[in-house]
Amino acid sequence: MAATVANLSFHSPFIHRISTTNPPPPPPQSIPTTRPPLSASLTSHSQTLNIPTTPVSVSVSTTSTNLRADFDHPDRLTSSPARWFSPVDAGSSRLHNSPLLLYLPGIGGSGFGLSLHHGRLGEMFDIWCLHIPASDRTPFPELVKMVESTVKSENYRSPERPIYLVGQSFGACLALAVAARNPQIDLILVLANSATSFDGSQLRPLIPVLEAMSKELDAGLGYILNMVPGIGMDSAVAPEISKFLTAMSSDLPGLSEVFSVETLVWKLRLLDSACSYTNSRLHAVKAQTLILSSGKDQLLPSKQEGERLHRLIPKSDIRTFDDSGHTLFMDQDFDLVTVLKGASFYRRTRKLDYVSDYLPPTDYEFRKARESHRFVEAAFAPVMLSTLEDGEIVKGLSGIPSEGPVIFVGYHMMLGLELAPLIARIYADRGILVRGIAHPLMFNKLKQGRMPDNSNYDTHRLMGAVPVSATNLFKLLKSKSHILLYPGGMREALHRKGEEYKLFWPEQSEFVRMAARFGAKIVPFGVVGEDDIGELVFDYDDQMKIPYLRRFIQEITEEATQLRSDIEGEVANQDVHLPVMSPKLPGRFYYLFGKPIDTQGRQEELRNREKAHELYLEVKSEVESCLSYLKDKRENDPYRSILSRLAYQLRNGLETEIPTFEL
């Protein structure tokens, strides 16, 4: 058990008993204006719940309720009372205004199911975990009241911050039940393989069999399972019990040895009660919910259940992990923090702020994100050029300003194929994270329908994409960010035949005066290469001539937020569709970042609409110049074709940088 303790990094002994009563909230004068330290918080909370308050020692060696010590004596973990504990040191570094995260365990009840994630979660959340010992016989409705009491108390203490309920299996039922009873509280649910599907599992029919066994045998389950042939247990029963025990003790090895048959029966009955209780109240769940489903759950039909919950819960998103089993949080390849960030499920106030709530990717997250689009860089070998302050064009990205705010304004290639290499190379070569201004369909759908699932855009959100709005542009400029802006938007990225490299910008400036307000640098850029990878053969005009496809386009367009509905011209045509291209032998992508245009000191000048429009036209002209330069110079690139690039790499090594035209 010592190795288990070391791996859990269990630093803090702050634990307290949960009351089964539901007391009134504390008087207003007792509410602190800021959240107290964790030790004080738990002591105060125990007072709220009418629990005798005793000082909680921060010394591991002197705390009688220390779970670390209990690891060497599993029987203590099965008999001590239910309580909350914090797995993260109270003195650890945590973001300002971090929300509270309550972890609700699976049927094993140990509370250590998030042990692989404590380190990263502890930087973002105030974490409390619920421990329900094996000997506890509290009915499910009373457990719901226990958690509800904590939720109400903490919401009263910090009403502007959300409370996260992260539930695994049985814990997911607890989270849903609490949310159904408290629709007025700002809760965010994260549910992994919810046990609301228990009524359809293979375990439920085993309850009568095990009840009969519990009356005849009084021994540990490990002993009984080893004696299966001798006691005549059905060969189909033992494997199911074994799976259940594995799930119960996955985060706390060794506990199954001290579980009795009677305990197993109680746990199964508790699951059955939780399933029935929660399913009858799903209609009342209004909380923002992230559903996590495993594709290889051998205990519950979790994949199908996730889809069912997604249909029933209005404000829900779903992510499926095809290669994971029942205990998703204990999967070494699963990273809860990355999933929350990619799904835009981390916020510290009542409303998500895509700027202040955003957490940049770690080096590992960036590598994983880049790998998912690596084929674009490998196939099209992007050439990156930039322009210095004196107007000299150089290879590489040294001409890009290091200090923000900076707005990159450029041409949107077909289907946005230029995005991944652009953001990846700037981040890898210069350490600059570019925040893309993106269409709202990448974040929200107005209704369920035929649009792709939002999970397709998790990598974009992880790398900093924000939905287009004047407010978000203002906040990004104020925070001195590097911003990627495409004035041509969807109309440019979904252009028609013969329209490649044509700009579809609005007649009036949409960004110049705001850029000047913050003294931002504007970097015009162009990118070419789409005509070297395919030919557009079935565009929007072709599709609208076919009645079925016309209706399909109208349906999916209605699912997305409409932009520029108040302006005229071709740029206002924002119909969502998928052009069909005939592939070519891949050519190469070429990027040119023009000379930065500094607006510092020009705020008064650019308040004038005419002056702002002149600068807008100048930026547009510079983008067109970048496109013309690249189309002309690529004709002299001996490695424009993928065949010549492959031959070069075979001679010089696959990691060798491939040359291009002379500047």
Secondary structure, DSSP 8 states (H G I E B T S, - for coil): -HHHHHHHT-----EEE--SS------GGG--SS---HHHHHHHHHHHTT-------S-GGG-TT-HHHHTT-HHHHHHS--EEE-SS-TTS---TT--EEEEE--TT--S-TTGGGHHHHHHH-EEEEEE--TT----HHHHHHHHHHHHHHHHHH-TTS-EEEEEETHHHHHHHHHHHH-TTS-EEEEEES-GGGGGGSSSGGGHHHHHHHHHH--SBHHHHHHTHHHHT--TTHHHHHHHHHHHHHTTSTTGGGT-BHHHHHHHHHHHHHHHHHHHTTGGG--SEEEEEEETT-SSS-HHHHHHHHHHH-TTEEEEEETT--S-GGG-TT--HHHHHHHTT---SSSS--TTTT-----HHHHHHHHHHTHHHHHHH--EEEEE-TTS-EEESSTTS-SSS-EEEEE---GGGTTHHHHHHHHHHHH---EEEEE-GGGT--SSSSSS--GGGGHHHHHTT-EE--HHHHHHHHHTT-EEEE-TTHHHHHT--TT-TT-----SS-SSHHHHHHTT-EEEEEEEE-GGGTEEEEE-HHHHHTSHHHHHHHHHHHHHS---STTS-SGGG-------EEEE-S----EEEE---EE-TT-HHHHTSHHHHHHHHHHHHHHHHHHHHHHHHHGGG-TT-SHHHHHHHHHHH-TTS-------
